């Protein structure tokens, strides 16, 4: 059994990806974008939720809701005196008429000032509403009329092979760059450069370039099914001769699933804490489960001391298969279900442990 779990950990860790292999889709630059004297339109367009559109129609209708975010960081003390702070740029998109914009936490992290650039070149200051570094999401707000608002689709309904469109500020200077592709896979886990592991990610072969972080991944109805976050451009591998070979990857982009992003964005705006079990886990997909003769679910790698999971007696190597009767599978992940709940809520977990299944009740805590 120990050998089985050892192999499982190796396989799941490989599926999650190494820290060095993934880069956030952001970009550093010092040149300010061109300014425009024109303001944003006072008429807000609400994207249609009806019939499928051509990609040209999606880009035309959704494009005004996608923005460039300029993160001007504070000056830093250097050996020869104070040096200007770095300028980071990423993407985001408007999610309500109040002016709330959803993006990645790493796009706005460390900002002294934030500036939003709309697709027509108009610039306006923005303020941080709240950020969730554990899920790499943040909401910022502009006090200006917004030209369009994007809506979320049910990301649990997407399937590999579905067509998708990505819009973002490629390299931080090519605003509203449009790329297309398909959903390559679901339920991916990746570890970002800061060590944060994000689960339930949507993989796509639509080009995700530096600067695309925080931009929307859209279906053919112009609805958001993910928040573009990271790209894997390859890694180094050791050959049989002991040398390091560089492996170049193409078309490996990753987006935070829309359902998870929508739930977290609502809590950030309402200033409500996000529920947590206090576990580090890896998804056991249907293919991994079939190979190892294990149940599909969430394989618990670590239990945080003093967490809700610890209080409920959960242990490393347990596999959570259901939450309140909802099976965890390739469509519904632990993160997606828990982030829709509230701290203090009691949920019923179905747990597989070393060949035996049992249920236990857990009082969710707030993610710290």
C-alpha positions, 0 to 999 in steps of 0.5 A: 500500500505504501508503494501504491501511494508513493507512485500516486503522489509522484504521478499526481505531482507530475500532473500538477507541474513543477514550480519552474515549469509554469510562468504567470502570464504577466510582463514587466515594461517601463514605457507607458501606453499611449493615452487617449482623450476619449472617455469610455462610453456611458452606455454599458453593453451586457453581453448576449447569453443567446445563440452562438456567435462567430469569433469576430462577433465575440471579439467585437462585443466582449472586447470593450469589457477587457482591460489592460491593468498597469501595476506601478510598484513603489520605488526600491532602495538600491546600492546607488540610491533609490531606483524606480519601482517596476511597472507590471502589466496584465489583463482583466475584465469588467464583471458588473456595472459598478466598475468591478474588474476581475483579474489575477492576484499576481497582476496587482500584487505589490502595487503602489498605484493601479491604472486601467486602460480600456480598449479605446485607450482611455485610462483611469485610476483603479483601487484594489477591492480585495485579493485572494492570493491562495486562488490567485484572484483579485477584484479592482474597481474603477470609478468611471462608466464601463463600456461592457460587462461580461457574464459567466457560463457554467464552467462545469458544462465545458468539455475537452474539444469545445472551442474557446477564445482568449482576449488580453493585453499580450506582452502588456502592449498589444491591447485586446489581442484575440487568440482562439483554440479549444479546451484541451483538458479539465481539472488540471493542477499547477504550482505557480512560481510563488509556490501556490497550487491551484486546482481545477484549472482549464487547459487550453491551446489558445495562445496565452502570452505574457500580459494575458494574465487576468483576461477572460477565456470565452465560449462561443456565446461570449461568456466567461468560462475561465480566467487566463492565468499561466502558461507552460513553455517547457522544462528541462529533463535529464536524458539517459546519458545524464545531460539536461535536455530542454523540452519546448512546449506549445499550446499549454495555457491554463485558466482558473475555472469560471465557476470558482472565479465567480464564487470567489469574486462575489466573496471578494466584493462582499468582503466575505471570507472564503471557506476552507477545509485546510488541506493540500490535495491533488485531484484523482481524475477518472484516468488516474483512478482507473489505473490505480483502482482508486476512487475518483476524488481529492487525494489529501497530501497534507492536513494543516494543523488546527484546520477544519479537516484536522478537527474532523480527523482527516489524514494524509492519503485519505480521498474525499469522494463526495461533499454533501452527496455531490461526487467529486469528479473530472467536472466538480472539484473540491475547490469549486464546491468549497468556495461556494460554501460559507465559513462555519457551514457544516458539510458532510464528506464521504471519505475513502481510507485504505479501502474503506469508505465512511462519512464525517461532518466538518465545520468549514473554517475561513481561509487565512 
